[in-house]
Amino acid sequence: MWDNLKWLESVEKLRGIAERTNADVIFGHDPEQRKALTLAPNGYYS
């Protein structure tokens, strides 16, 4: 968070991994995204 370049590199790395693997990125700090997820025991996320 204190090094803008490192933060951007990290975001781009995660974005690339998600695109290459067709992964869903789940942000643990995003309450709106959490509302849209199907959580355990009815889903894949806990």
Backbone torsions as a table, in degrees:
resi	resn	phi	psi	omega
1	MET	NA	-21.3	-177.7
2	TRP	-93.4	-14.2	-179.3
3	ASP	-117.6	100.6	-174.7
4	ASN	-58.3	-38.8	-179.5
5	LEU	-65.9	-45.3	178.7
6	LYS	-63.9	-38.6	178.1
7	TRP	-61.8	-46.6	179.9
8	LEU	-63.9	-41.4	177.3
9	GLU	-60.8	-40.5	179.1
10	SER	-64.7	-44.7	178.3
11	VAL	-61.2	-44.2	-179.8
12	GLU	-66.1	-36.8	177.1
13	LYS	-62.6	-47.8	179.2
14	LEU	-63.6	-41.5	178.0
15	ARG	-60.7	-43.1	179.2
16	GLY	-63.6	-44.1	178.0
17	ILE	-61.1	-45.5	-179.5
18	ALA	-61.6	-41.8	-179.9
19	GLU	-67.6	-43.0	-177.9
20	ARG	-68.9	-31.1	-175.0
21	THR	-105.7	2.0	-177.3
22	ASN	55.6	40.1	-176.6
23	ALA	-89.8	154.3	169.6
24	ASP	-91.1	132.2	176.1
25	VAL	-97.4	122.1	-178.9
26	ILE	-110.0	120.8	-179.1
27	PHE	-93.7	114.6	-177.3
28	GLY	-64.9	-14.1	-176.6
29	HIS	-105.9	13.7	-175.7
30	ASP	-112.7	94.6	-177.3
31	PRO	-62.8	-28.8	179.0
32	GLU	-70.3	-41.2	177.4
33	GLN	-64.8	-40.8	-179.4
34	ARG	-59.1	-38.1	178.9
35	LYS	-61.2	-29.6	-177.0
36	ALA	-85.6	-9.2	-177.6
37	LEU	-87.1	148.2	171.3
38	THR	-91.3	112.8	-173.3
39	LEU	-96.0	161.7	177.4
40	ALA	-59.2	146.5	6.5
41	PRO	-88.6	4.7	-176.7
42	ASN	-93.2	-2.4	-175.7
43	GLY	-147.3	-165.5	-175.6
44	TYR	-91.5	-16.3	-173.9
45	TYR	-105.4	145.8	177.3
46	SER	-124.1	NA	NA
